[in-house]
């Protein structure tokens, strides 16, 4: 990735809180849902706080491979295909309450999404960490790059999450 693409990727990760999450149903058909996320500074990870009542959460528990897609906000430009976007693939795992990892992730998630705090008292919600393996960044026509876990960790170290 070139420097401009890395900077734009960092901005997307730092500013987008509402993303598309793709999971796989039991019959292997795809399911896409909208979820809130928080990046993890300096790590190739994204946090989600999800209800067990949601099909995408149950899918992740059974089949943890997933993909997350996000883009620059649609600013009304004539050609939306020139908007920068990224699709990231990774593996989800539920963080166990009471562990140091959970408490650090919870604090980080709530710094990013403070209005989510009451849901941490709901028994059906789980804090899920997605460890990103790789992805694909598109910055408009003829500007596509592979995204590595190291690229994501680097932009999250730089971005004000």
N, C-alpha and C positions, 0 to 999 in steps of 0.2 A: 504494500500500500504506500502511496506517496503521502507527503506531509499534509497536504490539503484534505485528502480523504480521511486521514487519521483524525484531524481536527474536527471535521464534520461528523464523523462517527462519534467522537467524544461528546459533541454537542447534542446529538440525537439521544445518546445513552443518558446524558445528564438532564435532559429536559423532558423526555417522554416518560410518563408514568402509567399510561394506558396503552396496552399492547395486545396484539393477537397471539394467542397461545394455541399451538396445534398439538393435539394428542391423538392417540390411536384407540378406537373402541375395541371391545373384546372380539368383534368379528373382523377386525383390521380395517374397518372403514375410518376415514379421518373425521376429526371433530375440531373445529376452530372456535375458540371462546375469547372474549375480551377480559383481561385481568389487569390488576395494578401490579407494578413492579418497582423494585428499588435496586439499583446497582450496588455492588460491594467494592469500596475503594481499593484499588490496587490488586483486585482479584478478577479472574474470568468467571464471575458468578453473578446471578440475579436472584433476588428474593421475591417470593410471592406468599401472601397469606390467604389460604384458600379453604373454603368450606367443604366438608365431606359430603354435603348434600348435592354438590355440583358434580356432574358427570366427568368433567375434565380432571377433577381431583382424584376421583376413583380410578380414572384411566391412568393417571400418573403413578398411583400406588401399585397398580398391576403391571404397567408397562411404562417405566420411567423415561424412556427416550421421548424427547419433545423438540419442538421448534418454536422460536419466538420471533415475531416480525414487528418492526417498528419503522417509522419514517419521519422525515421533517413534516411539520404541520402543512396541510394544504392551504396555500396562501392565495388561491384563486388564479394562479398563473394560467396562461392559455394551454399549456401542455403539462399536465400533472406527471407525465412520465419523466420529467426532468427533476422531480423531487428526489433527494437522496433517501435511501432506505437500506435496511439491513435485515437479513434473516439469519438467526443464530440457532445452531443445534447443540443439544446437550442432554444431560441426564439429571433428572430430578431426584431429590432425596428429602425426606421429612426430617426436620431437626427436632430432637427430643427435648421437651420442656425440662427445665432444671439443670441442663448442661451449660457450661460456659459458652459453647458455640451458639446455643439457642439464645442465651441472654444477650450476647454481643450482636447477633443478627436481629433480634427483636428491637434492641435500642437503635440500631442502624435503620431498620425499616420504619420505625416511628419517627426518627428525625426527618425522613423523606416524606412520610405519609402520616402525620400526627393524628389526623381524625380517625385513623383505623384502630386507635388504642382500645376502645370499648369491645371490639371484636376479639381481642385477646382473652377476654373473659368468657367467650362462648365456647362450649365444649366441643363443637363440631368443626372448629377452625384449626388448621395446621399451618405452621410456618415451613415453607418449602424452599429449598435452595436448588437452583439449577446451575450445575457446573457446565459451562460452555466449552465445547470441544473445538468448534470452528463455525464458520459462517460465510456468507456472501454479502458484500457491500456493493450497491449500485448507486453511483453518484450522478446519474443521468445517462444519456446516450454515450456509448463507447467508453464508459468509466466504471468498470466492474473490477473488483478485487476480492480475493479470498481474504477472510478474516481468521486469524489464528487466535488461540486462547491467549497467547502472549500479547497480541495486538489489543485485545479487549482489556486485559489487565493493565496495559500501559495507558490506554485512554481513560480508564477508570481511576488510575493514580493521578492523572492530570485534571480530570473533570471535577467541578464542585458538586458532588453528589449530596 
